[in-house]
Amino acid sequence: MKHIKTLFILILFLTVSSIVKAENKAEPGLDVDSGDEAVFADSPGDEAREWLDERCSNPKKRCLEEGFNQPEKEGQSTVYLAIGTGYSTMPNSAQQIHNARQNAYSKAMLNAKAEFVKSLGTDITVSMQNINKENTMPDVDPTAIVNDALKKNTGAIADMNEFDKIKKLINLKLNKSLKENGYDENAEIEEKKKIVSKVLNSDVFESSMQQSAQGFLSGFQTWKTFENGDPGDKNEITVVAIWSDKLATLASHMKNYNPNTFPIKKGKTKTLKEQIPLNNAGVLRRTFGARMYYNEKGEMSVVAFGHQSPQREGKKKLLQNACKKARGKANAQLTLFVNESVYFGDTLVEKDAEGTQVVDGQEQEFAFLGQDWEETIKAQGAIKDAKFARLAQKVVPADNTFNASACIVAVAWSPENERGAQSVTDSKNQSTSSTSSNNTGTNTKSDSGQGATGDDDF
């Protein structure tokens, strides 16, 4: 009977433990899971979506899809999920490859952020027209064609002197182009007609579209990254990024920390440093951006990763410079996590035409489709009095995949940083009010060697 009772208690304990673990994983992407590490993939974009589909097929995990995901039960957050892709400008055989990969990640995040702000509201303007035309009128002097086109483009111009200036400028460009094709402005009219083409009929479709969106984001983070790059090739990085109201609350604490309202999650035992893949070079080298972790006290913290290559291999000073720049990149990611303004703009002008024209007395069919497209995505962030501290630094040597070493720096914000900074401030205030001492000695002797190891009971 005693054994049965013991077995029953053990089963009950395991059941409760599994329930607690399930609850702790109720917020995918808001906590680090064993499946959330960076992944090397042949097709990063496809792999990212397949990974999300696999998660959704697991009944023990909350299904998250691209776009807004509403809470399914009490305690869950509203989550927005976006996928973005960026490409490096350098092959992975280049010395600057890790700088280029860092930028490729940033471009991927910009694309993901653009999806987010577009979902919050986009201004769209569209214009389309289709013009069909036939012209079988007798040929005229090409000079008159130019003058007539000028009048149509400039409207009714009272100041003919200004008109002459415009005509002169356009004729200079026209003559230059025509002369390249054998056109002589002093030739007879019939000779000019052979060079200047005439459109007999045309079907022209023209369209334009402008899109713009802007939003202020707090708490938009990297969840998982996928990367592809064969030796000697340029790398492709895809980011699965998320925003949630819990992450937004965390970002607000990073701007104005309040220990009285800061949320605590029970059951956490690992330090931040134990959770980042410092001993797995392959995963660490593909871990970018800012993401939330829980520390051993159950407090939400944010860790960001920066990557840089040294200017040259074998120079310690240049490697140190790379590490300093890598820390700056990590600081930038933390800043954007806290508070950023994201602008998206897109303009597309298109012309699709076909018809018949006469060139040098011969009829010729023509067809073309041209596009002028421009997209701008811009993110700006700022924070004052940031309490960011370096958590870890790792140098990954060059290998068969990358011909350059990488310095990767992890920088963190956590409540511990806030408490530590406050302790320094309190200590300064106490020192100011206490007695001070003066030292009148003069240092005249050089010294070198190693200092003694101090007590670790800080």
C-alpha positions in Angstrom: 0.0 0.0 0.0 2.9 2.3 0.9 4.5 1.7 -2.5 1.2 2.4 -4.3 0.8 5.7 -2.4 4.4 6.6 -3.4 3.8 5.8 -7.0 0.6 7.8 -7.0 2.4 10.8 -5.6 5.1 10.5 -8.2 2.6 10.3 -11.1 0.8 13.3 -9.7 4.0 15.3 -9.4 5.0 14.5 -13.0 1.5 15.5 -14.2 1.7 18.8 -12.5 5.2 19.4 -13.7 4.1 18.8 -17.3 1.2 21.1 -16.9 3.5 23.8 -15.5 5.9 23.4 -18.4 3.1 23.6 -20.9 1.9 26.8 -19.3 5.4 28.2 -19.3 5.5 27.6 -23.1 2.0 29.1 -23.7 3.6 32.1 -25.2 5.8 30.9 -28.1 8.3 33.5 -29.2 8.1 35.2 -25.9 10.3 32.7 -24.2 13.4 30.9 -25.5 12.6 27.3 -26.5 14.9 24.6 -27.7 13.5 24.9 -31.2 14.0 28.6 -31.5 17.7 28.6 -32.4 19.0 30.0 -35.7 18.8 27.6 -38.6 20.9 27.1 -41.7 18.5 26.4 -44.6 18.7 25.8 -48.3 15.7 28.1 -48.9 15.3 30.3 -45.8 11.9 31.8 -46.7 10.3 28.5 -47.4 11.9 26.9 -44.3 10.6 29.7 -42.1 7.0 29.1 -43.2 7.4 25.3 -43.0 8.7 25.8 -39.5 5.6 27.8 -38.5 3.4 25.1 -40.1 5.1 22.4 -38.1 4.5 24.4 -34.9 0.9 24.8 -35.7 0.5 21.0 -36.2 1.7 20.5 -32.6 -1.3 20.7 -30.3 0.9 21.5 -27.3 2.1 24.7 -28.9 0.2 27.9 -29.7 -0.2 28.3 -33.4 1.1 31.5 -34.8 0.6 32.6 -38.4 1.7 35.6 -40.4 -0.4 38.6 -39.4 -2.3 39.3 -36.2 -2.9 36.4 -33.8 -5.5 37.0 -31.1 -5.3 35.4 -27.6 -6.7 31.9 -27.5 -6.9 31.7 -23.7 -6.5 33.9 -20.6 -2.9 35.1 -20.1 -1.9 35.1 -23.7 -0.9 38.1 -25.7 -2.0 39.5 -29.0 0.9 38.7 -31.3 1.7 40.0 -34.7 4.1 37.9 -36.8 6.0 39.0 -39.9 8.6 37.4 -42.1 11.3 39.4 -43.9 14.3 38.6 -46.1 17.5 40.4 -46.8 20.6 39.7 -48.9 24.3 40.3 -48.3 26.2 42.4 -50.8 29.4 40.4 -50.3 30.2 36.8 -50.9 31.1 34.7 -47.8 34.7 34.5 -49.1 35.1 38.3 -48.6 36.8 39.7 -45.5 33.8 42.0 -44.8 31.3 39.1 -45.0 30.1 39.4 -41.4 29.5 43.1 -41.8 27.5 42.3 -44.9 25.6 39.6 -43.1 24.7 42.0 -40.2 23.4 44.4 -42.8 21.4 41.6 -44.6 19.8 40.8 -41.2 18.9 44.5 -40.8 17.3 44.6 -44.2 15.3 41.5 -43.4 14.0 43.1 -40.2 13.1 46.3 -42.1 11.1 44.2 -44.5 9.3 42.5 -41.6 8.7 45.9 -39.9 7.2 47.2 -43.1 4.7 44.4 -43.1 3.7 45.4 -39.6 3.2 49.1 -40.3 1.3 48.3 -43.5 -1.1 46.2 -41.5 -1.7 49.1 -39.2 -2.9 51.3 -42.0 -1.7 52.1 -45.6 -2.4 55.1 -47.8 -2.8 53.9 -51.4 -3.2 55.9 -54.6 -3.7 54.2 -58.0 -4.0 55.6 -61.5 -4.5 53.7 -64.8 -5.2 54.7 -68.4 -5.2 53.0 -71.8 -4.7 55.0 -75.0 -5.4 53.6 -78.5 -4.2 55.8 -81.4 -3.9 55.8 -85.2 -2.1 58.3 -87.3 -2.2 58.2 -91.1 -1.9 61.9 -91.6 0.7 63.1 -94.2 4.3 63.6 -92.9 5.3 67.1 -91.9 8.5 68.8 -91.3 10.2 67.2 -88.2 11.1 70.6 -87.0 7.5 71.5 -86.8 6.8 68.3 -84.9 9.3 69.4 -82.3 7.9 72.9 -82.0 4.3 71.5 -81.7 5.4 69.0 -79.0 7.0 71.8 -77.1 3.9 74.0 -77.1 1.8 71.1 -75.8 4.2 70.3 -73.0 4.7 73.9 -71.9 1.2 75.2 -72.4 0.3 78.8 -73.4 3.6 80.6 -72.9 3.4 84.4 -73.0 7.1 84.9 -72.7 8.4 83.6 -76.0 12.0 84.3 -74.9 11.5 81.7 -72.2 9.9 79.3 -74.7 12.9 79.8 -77.0 15.2 78.8 -74.1 13.2 75.6 -73.4 13.2 74.8 -77.1 16.9 75.3 -77.4 17.6 73.0 -74.5 15.3 70.3 -75.8 16.6 70.6 -79.3 20.2 70.2 -78.0 19.2 66.9 -76.5 17.1 65.9 -79.5 19.7 66.8 -82.0 22.4 64.9 -80.1 20.2 61.8 -80.1 19.1 62.1 -83.7 22.6 62.9 -84.9 23.8 59.6 -83.5 21.3 58.0 -85.9 22.4 60.0 -88.9 20.0 63.0 -88.5 21.4 66.3 -90.0 19.4 69.4 -88.9 20.7 71.2 -92.1 19.5 68.5 -94.4 16.5 68.6 -96.6 13.1 67.9 -95.1 12.7 64.6 -97.0 16.1 63.4 -95.7 15.0 64.3 -92.1 11.8 62.3 -92.5 13.8 59.1 -93.2 15.4 59.4 -89.8 12.6 60.5 -87.6 10.2 57.7 -86.9 6.4 58.1 -87.2 3.9 56.0 -85.2 1.1 54.7 -87.4 -0.9 53.1 -84.6 -0.3 52.3 -80.9 -2.0 50.7 -77.9 -0.5 52.2 -74.7 -1.4 51.2 -71.2 0.0 53.4 -68.3 -0.4 52.9 -64.6 1.0 54.3 -61.4 0.6 53.3 -57.8 1.8 54.9 -54.6 1.7 53.3 -51.1 2.8 54.7 -47.8 2.6 53.7 -44.2 4.1 54.9 -41.0 3.9 53.6 -37.4 5.6 53.8 -34.0 6.7 50.4 -32.7 7.9 49.2 -29.3 8.7 45.6 -28.6 9.2 44.3 -32.1 11.8 41.5 -31.9 13.5 38.7 -33.7 12.1 35.2 -33.0 14.0 33.0 -35.3 16.5 33.4 -38.2 17.1 31.2 -41.2 20.2 31.6 -43.4 21.6 30.2 -46.7 25.0 30.8 -48.3 27.1 28.3 -50.1 30.9 28.7 -50.1 31.8 31.7 -52.3 28.1 32.7 -52.5 26.2 35.7 -51.1 24.0 34.9 -48.1 20.3 35.2 -47.8 18.8 35.7 -44.3 15.1 35.4 -43.4 13.8 36.6 -40.1 10.6 35.5 -38.3 9.8 38.5 -36.2 7.0 39.2 -33.7 5.4 41.9 -31.7 3.1 41.4 -28.7 1.5 43.6 -26.1 3.7 41.9 -23.4 6.8 42.8 -25.4 5.6 46.4 -25.8 5.2 46.5 -22.0 8.7 45.3 -21.6 9.9 48.0 -24.0 8.2 50.7 -21.9 10.1 49.4 -18.8 13.3 49.8 -20.7 12.5 53.4 -21.1 11.2 54.0 -17.6 11.9 51.0 -15.3 9.4 50.5 -12.5 10.2 47.6 -10.1 6.8 47.8 -8.5 5.0 46.9 -11.7 7.6 44.8 -13.5 6.2 41.3 -14.2 7.9 38.2 -12.8 7.6 34.7 -14.2 8.0 31.8 -11.8 10.0 28.6 -12.4 13.0 30.2 -14.2 16.5 29.0 -13.1 18.9 29.8 -15.9 21.0 33.0 -16.2 20.9 35.0 -19.4 24.4 33.8 -20.3 23.5 30.2 -19.9 20.7 30.6 -22.4 22.7 32.0 -25.3 24.6 29.6 -27.6 28.1 30.7 -26.7 29.5 27.1 -27.1 27.8 26.5 -30.5 29.6 28.6 -33.1 27.3 27.6 -35.9 24.2 28.7 -34.1 25.8 31.8 -32.5 27.1 33.0 -35.8 23.5 32.9 -37.2 21.9 34.6 -34.2 21.0 38.2 -34.9 19.0 41.1 -33.4 17.2 41.6 -30.1 15.0 39.1 -28.4 13.5 38.6 -25.0 14.8 36.1 -22.4 13.8 35.4 -18.8 16.7 35.5 -16.3 17.1 33.2 -13.3 14.8 35.4 -11.3 12.0 35.2 -13.8 12.5 38.8 -14.9 12.1 39.6 -18.6 15.3 40.8 -20.2 16.4 41.6 -23.7 19.6 40.4 -25.4 20.8 41.7 -28.7 23.6 40.4 -30.9 26.1 42.3 -33.0 28.4 40.9 -35.7 31.5 42.4 -37.3 34.6 41.2 -39.2 38.0 42.6 -38.5 39.5 44.7 -41.3 42.3 42.2 -41.7 43.0 38.8 -40.1 45.9 38.4 -37.6 45.8 41.9 -36.1 44.6 42.0 -32.5 43.9 45.7 -32.6 41.7 45.4 -35.7 39.9 42.5 -34.1 39.3 44.6 -31.0 37.9 47.4 -33.2 35.6 44.9 -34.8 34.3 43.9 -31.4 33.7 47.5 -30.5 31.7 48.0 -33.7 29.8 44.7 -33.0 28.7 46.1 -29.6 27.5 49.2 -31.3 25.4 47.1 -33.7 23.9 45.3 -30.7 23.1 48.6 -28.9 21.4 49.8 -32.1 19.1 46.7 -32.1 18.2 47.2 -28.4 17.4 50.9 -29.2 15.1 50.0 -32.0 13.4 47.4 -29.8 12.6 50.0 -27.2 11.2 52.7 -29.5 11.3 53.3 -33.2 9.4 55.0 -36.0 9.1 53.0 -39.2 8.2 54.5 -42.6 7.3 52.6 -45.7 6.9 54.1 -49.2 6.4 52.4 -52.5 6.0 54.0 -56.0 5.5 52.0 -59.2 5.1 53.5 -62.7 4.5 51.2 -65.6 4.1 51.6 -69.3 3.0 48.8 -71.6 2.8 49.6 -75.3 2.7 48.0 -78.8 2.1 49.4 -82.3 3.4 50.1 -85.7 5.9 52.8 -86.7 7.6 53.9 -89.9 11.4 54.1 -89.6 13.4 55.2 -92.6 10.5 54.6 -94.9 9.9 51.0 -93.6 7.0 49.9 -91.3 8.1 48.1 -88.2 6.2 46.5 -85.3 7.2 47.5 -81.8 6.3 46.4 -78.3 7.8 47.1 -74.9 7.0 47.0 -71.2 8.9 49.3 -68.8 8.7 49.8 -65.1 10.1 52.4 -62.7 9.8 51.1 -59.2 11.2 52.5 -55.9 10.7 51.3 -52.3 11.9 53.0 -49.2 11.8 51.5 -45.7 13.2 53.6 -42.9 13.5 53.0 -39.2 14.6 55.5 -36.6 15.0 55.0 -32.9 16.3 56.9 -29.9 16.7 56.3 -26.2 18.2 58.3 -23.4 20.1 57.0 -20.4 20.1 53.4 -21.7 21.2 50.8 -19.2 22.8 48.4 -21.7 25.6 46.1 -20.5 27.8 43.7 -22.4 26.7 40.1 -21.5 29.2 38.1 -23.6 31.8 38.4 -26.4 32.9 35.6 -28.7 35.3 35.4 -31.6 34.5 32.7 -34.1 37.5 31.9 -36.4 37.3 31.7 -40.1 36.4 28.3 -41.6 35.4 26.5 -44.8 32.1 28.5 -44.9 33.3 32.0 -44.1 36.9 33.2 -44.9 36.8 35.8 -42.2 36.6 35.5 -38.4 33.6 37.1 -36.7 33.4 39.0 -33.4 30.0 38.5 -31.9 28.9 40.6 -28.9 25.8 40.1 -26.9 24.5 43.1 -25.1 21.6 43.0 -22.6 19.1 45.1 -20.8 17.8 43.6 -17.6 16.4 44.8 -14.3 19.7 43.8 -12.8 21.3 46.6 -14.9 18.8 49.0 -13.5 19.4 48.0 -9.9 23.2 48.0 -10.4 23.1 51.5 -11.9 20.9 52.7 -9.0 23.4 51.2 -6.5 26.2 53.3 -8.1 24.1 56.4 -7.9 23.2 55.7 -4.2 26.9 55.1 -3.5 27.9 58.4 -5.0 25.3 60.2 -3.0 26.6 58.6 0.2 30.2 59.5 -0.7 29.3 63.1 -1.3 27.9 63.4 2.2 30.8 61.5 3.9 34.3 62.8 4.8 36.9 63.0 2.1 40.6 62.3 2.2 43.5 63.9 0.5 46.6 62.2 -0.9 49.7 64.4 -1.3 52.2 61.7 -2.4 54.0 61.8 -5.8 54.3 58.8 -8.0 57.9 58.5 -9.2 58.4 54.7 -9.6 57.3 52.6 -12.5 55.6 49.3 -11.9 54.5 46.3 -13.9 53.1 42.9 -13.1 49.7 41.3 -12.4 47.3 42.5 -9.8 46.0 40.3 -7.1 42.7 38.6 -7.5 40.0 40.3 -5.4 37.2 38.8 -3.4 34.3 37.7 -5.6 31.7 38.6 -2.9 30.7 41.8 -4.6 
